[in-house]
Amino acid sequence: MNGGAPTKALSKGKVKELNGLVEELMQHGFREANGADELLAQHRDMAGVLDRIRRVEPKLRTTNGRPRMETVAHFMRWAVERGCQVDNVRVAEHAEYGGLGLESCGPIPAGECIITVPRSMFFYVTNEPRYRQLLELMPGAMMSEQGNIMLALALIMERFRAKSDWKPYLDLLPDRYTTPLYYTTEDMGELAETDAFLPALKLCKHIARQYGFIRRFVQEKVDELRDCFTYDVFRWAVSTVMTRQNKVPVNLAEFDGMDHTLALIPLWDMANHAFPDTANETRCVAETCYNATNEQLECSLTREVSDTASVPIFIVYGTRTDAEFLVHNGFVCPRNPHANVQKRFTLVPAIPLYKERAHLLELLGMPTTGTFSFGPAREPAAATTTTPISQELISLARVSSMTAKELDEYTAMEETQRQTLRTYQALLPAELCARTERWLATVMKIMLLRYPTTIEQDEALLKTNRHHIRRLLIEYRHGEKQILRSWCTLRGV
């Protein structure tokens, strides 16, 4: 088998021990957790059980043990033989992005198609016989709602298949990732109070439960999973899929009439992510489309590359917040135009004129409490195409800042005129705008105080900490705080 299958089966005693640990893991995983503190405590308990499981399970290799760059030439030959077309582009070492990436190796005209990948090279779950056992055993919802788990299991089966046709691609994949599945409990603590904290905890809990379910009910019944399904292998496969999956238009009518599925796309998925940035003309971001007529993915450049020096080539992974990039892709995105924070805000019942404020929010169709989003602060005049704050939050801020007279005026106002309170760029009285900005700045300052560290402490940690994952989490946390601080400095609070 590829990747190093166990040399011998576990003893009966070890099997019994492992089964007991899996049961313990499942008991933790199906307990309800109320709030971040309980979820973190549950994460610690489950992480402890998983550490014991990992010590019992066989140690399997998911790579061929060679540096990734040594496998590139073989991979490129394989890709071309399978129908890929590559023009003046190569896979190269991009340490600043945590591994490999694509770059130019010659002049490329604007509009030139630099990479094509035929549909036959998309790796996805089909209904062919080798997946039939898996498809019959897994709940139907797994295919339609959790296709990432199905794709991860297919990846494991292929990784450990003797003489796999996909071996050159699989050999090029990383052996570990920076997704939350690789965080220690100490790492996870760095995310306390951030937007990424609960999603990261919930992801780890979900994958641990999926591991337990597959171990108990599926693994022994699927021939190609029986000897190669361990937690370490599973988290590697899930992380591979999380960081590389794409929804592609492949006809899967056999699966409840779906006309798309999740897939891995070799070669194209070697490109790192970046958004186009007009302020950085050296950044080369390619566009991608699926050509249904030719049944292939096509990747092209919108600008000319004429430099003799190699130019990194990026693609856009999608519109995501920094928290989403961290949890689902394992990195922090510099200069993310969609940088966004979500925090819980409430119209406090103890404040003066609470009933009047709540009534006005009701007339506006806005809630009095909830998790509302905002990005870096900008002056209203600067926000011509996008707004840095949600309608819910700007409405709450304005209503919370009103005097009794203003509350009466806007409550009695005609509906369409009153709705301007929901719009960030609306022309409103200067006094109300100033009070609203002070309200937002004060609330943001209070939120900054809830983090275990200050911005200055984070900056000091980034100068001294060399642990890759820990630095990544501190960098993310620091960026989130900078968004909060921007609202404080807008009015010098």
Summary of the structure (lengths in Angstrom):
residues: 493
radius of gyration: 25.9
end to end distance: 62.6
largest distance: 80.3
contacts: 1467
relative contact order: 0.10
helix: 50%
strand: 13%
